[in-house]
Amino acid sequence: MPASIKLPEQNLVLLVGRLTRDPNVTFTQKGQAVCRCDIAVNRRYLDATTNEWKDDTVFVPVVVWGAAAERCKDRVKKGTPISVEGRLTSSEYTDKTTGQTRRSMQVTARRIQILESGAAGGTYNDGAQAAAKDDVPTTDVMEDDVPF
């Protein structure tokens, strides 16, 4: 076997969940919008020992950049179901109380899809009426110009 095998590099994350809080949009010093939010992703499984259904929930921080960040601010809120496509990123910071270096992981979104209408009356996010009560309108929020 050769000493250096070139492995393919892939960093793709696909998640579907609900926002746990309203998105927080701020702006960088250069004026670029940054949206930070968290989504709850549920997994339901059958516990083999108790034979009962249980829920396992993971809370995932998501960051959206640029024009997509501004669209998120206007179109989603706490409880909105979304699909997120992006990549896993990590960062280091110093804990202010202990002085220790900490690491955090988050998903940097490339694409967000809103999985329901924004209003309880069955309207699409752009204001058009849903054709039927069972329709699930979708809205894409995409940004390809992530600043790194």
Secondary structure, DSSP 8 states (H G I E B T S, - for coil): --S---------EEEEEEESS--EEEE-TT--EEEEEEEEEEEEEE-TTT--EEEEEEEEEEEEEHHHHHHHHHH--TT-EEEEEEEEEEEEEE-TTT--EEEEEEEEEEEEEE-S-SSTTSB-TTS-B-SSTT----EEEE------
